[in-house]
Amino acid sequence: MAQNLIKKIRREIEELKSSPEIYAIIDEELIKNLEIGKLIINSYIVFYRIKNNNIQIVRIMYEGRNWINLL
């Protein structure tokens, strides 16, 4: 089961490379200056930045965590 989730996350990240702008930048007051986007996959959030036309994965975290304070 974990292997399937990892495959799905990898697939979604690959798709993200083709159009990263489709997901909005997080607009939470504490972190909006970091210009981080988020992609939700099952119960996980992939946090990423766009740098020089490349996707930089910042962190992958369980959705139930207090992610704003952990970024």
C-alpha positions in Angstrom: 0.0 0.0 0.0 2.8 2.5 0.9 4.5 1.6 -2.4 1.3 2.6 -4.3 1.1 5.9 -2.5 4.8 6.6 -3.4 4.1 5.8 -7.0 1.1 8.1 -7.1 3.0 11.0 -5.4 5.8 10.6 -8.0 3.3 10.5 -10.9 1.5 13.6 -9.6 4.8 15.5 -9.2 5.8 14.5 -12.8 2.5 16.0 -14.0 3.1 19.1 -11.9 6.2 19.8 -13.9 4.2 20.4 -17.1 1.9 23.0 -15.5 3.0 24.1 -12.0 1.0 27.3 -12.2 -2.4 25.5 -12.0 -2.1 25.4 -8.3 -2.3 28.7 -6.3 0.5 29.9 -4.1 -0.5 29.5 -0.4 -2.0 32.7 0.8 -1.6 32.1 4.6 -0.3 35.3 6.2 2.6 33.6 8.0 4.1 32.0 4.9 2.8 33.7 1.8 6.1 35.5 1.3 7.8 32.1 0.8 5.8 31.6 -2.5 5.1 28.0 -1.9 2.4 26.1 -3.8 0.7 23.0 -2.5 -0.6 19.9 -4.2 -2.9 17.5 -2.2 -2.5 13.8 -2.9 -4.7 11.5 -0.9 -4.0 12.7 2.7 -0.6 14.2 1.9 0.4 17.7 0.8 3.3 18.3 -1.5 4.8 21.7 -1.0 6.8 23.2 -3.8 8.3 26.3 -5.3 9.0 27.3 -8.9 12.6 28.4 -9.3 14.0 29.2 -12.7 11.3 27.1 -14.5 12.1 24.1 -12.2 10.0 22.6 -9.5 11.6 22.5 -6.1 9.9 20.1 -3.7 10.1 21.7 -0.3 8.3 19.1 1.8 5.8 16.3 1.7 3.6 16.2 4.8 0.6 14.4 6.2 -2.4 16.7 5.7 -3.6 16.4 9.3 -0.4 18.1 10.7 -0.2 21.8 11.6 1.7 22.4 8.4 1.7 26.2 8.5 3.9 26.2 11.6 6.1 23.4 10.2 7.1 25.0 7.0 
